Amino acid sequence: MIQFERFQLANGLRVLVHEDRSTPMAVVNVLYDVGARDEDPNKTGFAHLFEHLMFGGSANIPDFETPLQLAGGENNAYTTNDFTNYYIQLPAENMETAFWLESDRMVSLAFSEKSLEVQRKVVCEEFKEHYINKPYGDAWFKMRELVYTRHPYRWMTIGKELAHIEQAKLRDVKDFFFKYYRPVNAVLVVAGNVHTDQVRALAEKWFGDIDTGEKYIRNLPAEPKQHGARRLEVKADVPLDALYKCYPMAARTDPGYYVADLISEVLGGGASSRLHQSLIKEKKLFSQIECYHTGSTDPGLVVIEGKLIKGIRLEDADKAVEEEIARLLSGKIEEKELMKVKNKTESAILFEDMSVMNRANSLAIYELLGDANMMNTELARYQAVTADEILATGREIFHPDNSNTMYYNSIN
């Protein structure tokens, strides 16, 4: 059981405190309720661009890194389609340094054409390195556009196209910041060797006077139900043919999410999974194959992805995957296999919770989802999943009309 206290400042900032006396460290985690799904379709990549801009200096602190390093701290951030997360870890006795730094970033960034140009170049190089010049780098650009016809998950966190970042204007950047990076759209989690009263006092001191901002009300277009299989075939200069298959699944807080998570483990969660045993070890069709899900807040995807052995036809590999799915859906899953994937999931959750940084991160995400205490109830929801639910949900997910398949052909 992860214990925590929760309170809210007058400006709407939600604050969660998790006390852990077993560590000399403190983690200060600030989660902003904005991700790539909240972007203008003609100005994508801004949430990720901000992840970089937030380290380029703020209103009163031109150099973010030096004072943090002097306090013995380290920091990082990441962006998803659903949110943007910033975190600092440092000795608990120096915790106020993190409050000072994070609050000044929330007040206002040090907006300048120079800072924008520096970070724009960094992001553009990242785009080219990982998504244009890298083998298979464009695969998920193509898959997202195939799967999503209306919902903004149809573009990647890095952005829909390089030109959107190249053409970003300082006015656009400022508007984005002051729309989303406000106390009312943020969650602050402080974890480690801290006291709640101490955190409350520091939160009021450093964040209490920041303008509330306008609460962002998300109103995104829902993805309509799919009514027919979709297929795409591409050719590129890659080492091996690759197969991508995607199937829409439940949203993060829906009961069907937990069932879909376990289904992905049964099919492709490691060397003992069905796809690995059958299609790599026995039939030798794939050099690698996995099944996973995107884990997104809004309805996401179950994904089967694999690289083929040279000489194997994509049609044959695809048929073999379909046969494994059919085998799962044609008979009841054995209790032993279901228990195995439940135990694996439990171990992964418990292992992740061992780190105070991960606990802070998880509390922030669950608070954003609507209930930080979900962190303590997730295991029970996985354990409650039955073999019948696996079968019923599997038949919904893997319905033929629900499939999206891409053949990624090597021209070599």
C-alpha atoms as one frame of an Amber mdcrd trajectory, in Angstrom:
protein
   0.000   0.000   0.000   1.463   3.340  -1.080   0.550   5.984   1.499   0.141
   9.594   0.402  -1.456  12.877   1.407  -3.259  15.173  -0.999  -4.131  18.851
  -0.861  -4.841  21.639  -3.319  -3.628  25.236  -3.441  -6.047  28.108  -3.999
  -4.764  28.474  -7.574  -5.798  24.914  -8.407  -2.400  23.185  -8.174  -2.908
  19.641  -6.920  -0.175  18.483  -4.520   0.484  14.901  -3.433   3.030  13.915
  -0.783   4.483  10.440  -0.313   6.720  10.130   2.759   9.490   7.516   2.680
  12.060   7.605   5.477  14.149   4.799   3.941  15.871   7.162   1.496  17.913
  10.337   1.983  16.548  11.662  -1.328  13.514  13.632  -2.420  11.747  13.640
  -5.764   9.843  16.672  -7.035   7.646  15.685  -9.975   5.529  18.143 -11.969
   3.055  16.670 -14.442   1.286  18.942 -16.922  -2.046  17.911 -18.403  -0.989
  18.420 -22.015   0.321  16.014 -24.600   0.533  15.654 -28.340  -3.215  14.909
 -28.543  -3.933  18.509 -27.455  -2.062  20.140 -30.328  -3.416  22.022 -33.314
  -3.315  19.535 -36.241  -1.407  22.183 -38.209   1.084  22.889 -35.400   2.081
  19.480 -34.050   5.147  18.580 -32.018   4.703  21.536 -29.626   4.272  19.460
 -26.445   7.587  17.737 -27.142   9.237  21.026 -28.157   8.242  22.403 -24.755
   9.947  19.536 -23.000  13.167  20.961 -24.486  12.301  24.649 -24.031  11.624
  24.119 -20.312  15.353  23.531 -19.752  16.406  26.700 -21.597  15.975  29.137
 -18.718  12.998  30.744 -17.010  11.868  34.223 -15.952  14.394  34.680 -13.120
  16.764  31.743 -13.637  18.706  31.855 -16.901  20.632  28.664 -16.120  18.533
  25.730 -14.907  21.252  23.081 -14.616  23.979  24.720 -12.525  22.012  25.436
  -9.319  20.510  21.961  -9.498  23.916  20.328  -9.841  25.271  22.403  -6.964
  22.403  21.018  -4.866  23.410  17.454  -5.799  20.384  16.967  -8.013  19.542
  15.539 -11.403  16.528  16.039 -13.625  14.819  14.896 -16.772  11.490  14.963
 -18.579   9.415  13.088 -21.136   6.420  13.761 -23.343   3.634  11.403 -24.376
   0.500  11.833 -26.443  -1.355  12.351 -23.147   0.837  14.449 -20.816   4.257
  16.012 -20.197   6.256  15.106 -17.100   9.221  16.828 -15.420  11.101  15.392
 -12.455  13.987  16.283 -10.178  15.773  14.026  -7.693  18.086  15.533  -5.103
  19.105  15.173  -1.425  16.031  15.856   0.698  17.844  18.579   2.644  18.140
  20.565  -0.612  14.543  20.030  -1.689  13.701  23.734  -1.722  16.035  24.224
  -4.693  13.695  22.040  -6.767  10.665  24.079  -5.653  12.469  27.278  -6.649
  13.400  25.951 -10.083  10.066  24.342 -10.936   7.965  27.269  -9.731   9.984
  29.755 -11.778   9.485  27.607 -14.877   5.758  27.606 -14.177   5.677  31.403
 -13.756   7.127  31.905 -17.219   9.834  30.648 -19.493  12.571  33.006 -20.693
  11.035  33.300 -24.136  13.469  34.420 -26.824  14.054  33.843 -30.499  17.513
  32.495 -29.623  16.197  29.894 -27.167  13.497  28.806 -29.607  16.031  28.487
 -32.422  18.431  26.414 -30.312  15.737  23.956 -29.176  14.093  23.888 -32.604
  17.384  22.667 -34.069  17.704  19.994 -31.379  14.179  18.698 -32.016  14.601
  18.805 -35.805  17.804  16.780 -35.551  16.007  14.273 -33.310  13.205  14.048
 -35.879  15.684  13.363 -38.696  17.820  10.915 -36.728  15.062   8.760 -35.295
  12.188   9.088 -37.747  13.549   9.967 -41.188  17.012   8.415 -41.456  16.516
   5.412 -39.166  15.297   2.109 -40.660  11.564   1.621 -39.946  11.565   5.139
 -38.428   8.457   6.154 -40.362   6.507   2.977 -39.577   4.462   4.484 -36.764
   3.717   7.660 -38.688   2.083   5.439 -41.296   0.369   3.111 -38.796  -1.157
   5.916 -36.737  -2.611   7.528 -39.846  -3.996   4.163 -40.917  -5.596   3.396
 -37.541  -6.841   6.821 -36.429  -9.074   8.775 -38.783 -10.273  11.519 -36.390
  -8.608  11.290 -32.969  -5.328  13.254 -32.580  -3.470  10.061 -31.708  -3.059
   9.963 -35.476   0.229  11.853 -35.118   3.383  11.033 -33.183   4.593  12.916
 -30.114   7.539  14.227 -32.155   5.009  15.830 -34.504   3.179  14.989 -37.698
   5.793  16.518 -39.966   9.138  18.252 -39.607   7.838  21.500 -41.111   5.573
  22.125 -38.099   8.601  22.503 -35.822  10.698  24.274 -38.435   7.987  26.903
 -38.828   7.100  27.334 -35.127   6.797  31.012 -34.218   7.606  32.578 -30.853
   4.002  33.814 -30.595   2.726  30.237 -31.062   5.115  29.012 -28.378   3.992
  31.659 -25.868   0.316  30.941 -26.520   0.889  27.222 -25.972   2.712  27.841
 -22.686   0.161  30.154 -21.149  -2.728  27.920 -22.200  -1.436  24.684 -20.686
   1.429  25.341 -18.259  -0.717  26.756 -15.475  -1.198  25.574 -11.863  -4.779
  24.529 -12.577  -3.498  22.117 -15.258  -0.652  20.630 -13.200  -0.017  17.998
 -10.548   2.913  18.344  -8.136   4.101  15.186  -6.381   6.814  15.287  -3.728
   8.138  11.949  -2.514  10.973  10.647  -0.360  12.427  11.749   2.975   9.975
  14.622   3.361   7.209  15.742   5.713   3.767  16.782   4.519   3.745  19.982
   6.584   7.123  20.935   5.129   5.905  20.277   1.574   2.701  22.247   2.185
   4.693  25.256   3.387   7.094  25.107   0.424   4.244  24.628  -2.059   2.474
  27.721  -0.724   5.710  29.732  -0.671   6.868  28.917  -4.195   3.692  28.077
  -6.136   0.895  29.786  -4.205   1.195  33.201  -5.889   1.292  31.905  -9.469
  -1.778  32.896 -11.486  -4.305  30.085 -11.699  -4.698  30.197 -15.433  -7.731
  28.930 -17.280  -8.629  25.287 -16.738  -8.108  23.390 -19.966 -11.276  21.488
 -20.847 -10.387  18.685 -23.225 -12.889  18.148 -26.016 -11.219  15.870 -28.535
 -12.976  14.156 -31.437 -13.735  10.523 -30.575 -12.437   7.884 -32.929 -15.423
   6.207 -34.627 -15.783   2.458 -34.403 -13.910   0.690 -37.158 -16.085  -1.211
 -39.635 -13.660  -3.001 -41.866 -10.095  -4.267 -42.062  -7.500  -1.774 -43.268
  -4.271  -2.623 -45.044  -1.186  -0.735 -46.132   1.896  -1.862 -48.024   5.131
   0.114 -48.184   8.634  -0.473 -49.514  11.822   0.945 -48.046  15.546   0.395
 -47.741  15.443  -1.685 -44.565  17.303  -4.893 -43.624  14.262  -7.174 -43.185
  10.576  -7.305 -44.070   8.421  -6.315 -41.113   4.801  -6.938 -40.156   2.700
  -4.512 -38.123  -0.827  -5.330 -36.942  -2.902  -2.984 -34.752  -6.289  -3.441
 -33.089  -8.227  -0.734 -31.176  -8.689  -1.486 -27.455 -10.218   0.073 -24.334
  -9.192   3.365 -22.704  -6.836   3.419 -19.719  -9.489   3.585 -16.991 -11.867
   1.100 -18.647 -12.073  -2.433 -17.154 -11.257  -3.811 -20.592  -7.798  -2.219
 -20.369  -6.635  -4.774 -17.806  -7.922  -7.660 -19.885  -6.199  -6.329 -23.001
  -2.953  -5.903 -21.073  -3.002  -9.560 -20.030  -3.921 -10.676 -23.564  -0.857
  -8.872 -24.917   1.274 -10.716 -22.351  -0.196 -14.092 -23.305   0.498 -13.492
 -26.986   3.783 -11.654 -27.007   5.154 -10.828 -23.575   8.584 -12.412 -23.747
  10.268 -15.669 -24.740   7.627 -17.923 -23.177   4.725 -16.209 -24.951   2.653
 -17.913 -27.623   3.883 -15.881 -30.590   7.535 -16.308 -29.634   7.257 -20.037
 -29.003   5.282 -20.775 -32.153   6.558 -18.313 -34.744  10.191 -17.930 -33.720
  11.190 -21.202 -32.059   8.965 -23.716 -33.846   8.070 -22.349 -37.287  11.098
 -20.028 -37.624   9.142 -17.343 -39.490  10.260 -14.329 -37.454  13.599 -13.185
 -36.098  11.701 -11.191 -33.468   8.042 -10.654 -32.621   6.176  -8.996 -29.789
   2.683  -8.075 -28.726   2.103  -5.003 -26.584  -0.346  -2.146 -26.183   0.057
   1.618 -26.323  -1.348   2.184 -22.811  -2.860   5.524 -23.786  -5.435   7.457
 -21.766  -7.999   7.460 -24.575  -8.736   4.177 -26.400  -5.417   2.768 -27.557
  -4.064  -0.131 -29.557  -3.006  -3.728 -29.151   0.018  -4.106 -31.413   1.680
  -7.151 -32.942   4.995  -6.266 -34.526   7.746  -8.469 -35.926  10.743  -8.722
 -38.243  10.715 -11.687 -40.614  13.421 -14.225 -41.358  14.886 -13.559 -44.824
  13.060 -15.536 -47.505   9.745 -15.728 -45.598   6.797 -14.136 -47.400   4.869
 -11.467 -45.519   1.596 -13.138 -46.522   2.718 -16.400 -44.884   3.926 -14.668
 -41.734   0.670 -12.715 -41.468  -1.366 -15.902 -41.875   0.638 -17.585 -39.097
  -0.053 -14.668 -36.736  -3.771 -14.858 -37.541  -3.710 -18.586 -36.788  -2.187
 -17.947 -33.350  -4.857 -15.358 -32.612  -7.543 -17.820 -33.742  -6.055 -20.485
 -31.489  -6.287 -18.130 -28.511  -9.917 -17.325 -29.271 -11.063 -20.857 -30.068
 -10.463 -22.325 -26.647 -10.499 -21.264 -23.032  -7.135 -20.121 -21.703  -5.738
 -22.499 -19.084  -5.687 -21.226 -15.510  -1.952 -21.943 -15.286  -1.169 -19.686
 -18.246  -3.432 -16.927 -16.970  -1.830 -17.103 -13.528   1.629 -16.911 -15.117
   0.908 -13.618 -16.887  -0.846 -12.211 -13.801   2.204 -13.034 -11.680   4.500
 -11.468 -14.252   2.394  -8.308 -14.284   2.369  -8.181 -10.490   6.156  -8.563
 -10.362   6.602  -5.753 -12.892   4.349  -3.399 -10.911   6.035  -4.210  -7.583
   9.512  -3.854  -9.080   8.609  -0.492 -10.572   7.245   0.716  -7.232  10.573
   0.009  -5.516  11.965   3.313  -6.820  10.766   6.476  -5.082  11.071   8.299
  -8.398   8.739   5.807 -10.086   6.284   6.047  -7.202   6.168   9.838  -7.570
   5.670   9.521 -11.314   2.895   6.944 -10.907   1.037   8.984  -8.293   1.041
  11.979 -10.644  -0.271   9.951 -13.571  -3.000   8.267 -11.543  -4.066  11.650
 -10.135  -4.343  12.914 -13.696  -6.431   9.863 -14.580  -8.829  10.819 -11.797
  -7.740   8.931  -8.688  -4.205   8.674  -7.294  -5.334   5.714  -5.170  -5.574
   3.642  -8.369  -1.919   2.964  -7.632  -3.107   0.773  -4.753  -5.979  -0.929
  -6.563  -4.416  -1.865  -9.922  -3.170  -5.268  -8.801  -6.615  -6.312  -7.609
  -8.087  -5.374 -10.987  -5.568  -7.570 -12.789  -6.142 -10.460 -10.373  -9.913
 -10.234 -10.933  -9.628 -10.862 -14.691 -11.120 -14.251 -15.627 -10.446 -16.691
 -18.447 -13.929 -15.943 -19.825 -13.113 -12.219 -19.952  -9.889 -12.973 -21.822
 -11.905 -14.857 -24.423 -14.724 -12.302 -24.703 -12.437  -9.264 -24.867 -10.069
 -11.059 -27.228 -12.932 -11.673 -29.644 -13.837  -7.982 -29.554 -10.272  -6.771
 -30.055  -9.284  -9.255 -32.758 -12.498  -9.076 -34.742 -11.559  -9.066 -38.466
 -13.208  -5.664 -38.955 -10.983  -4.276 -36.199  -7.626  -5.050 -37.814  -5.055
  -2.680 -39.302  -2.169  -4.367 -41.095   0.968  -2.955 -42.657   3.434  -4.915
 -44.768   6.767  -3.143 -44.562   8.752  -4.556 -47.474  12.514  -4.462 -47.776
  13.700  -3.459 -51.248  16.990  -5.299 -50.689
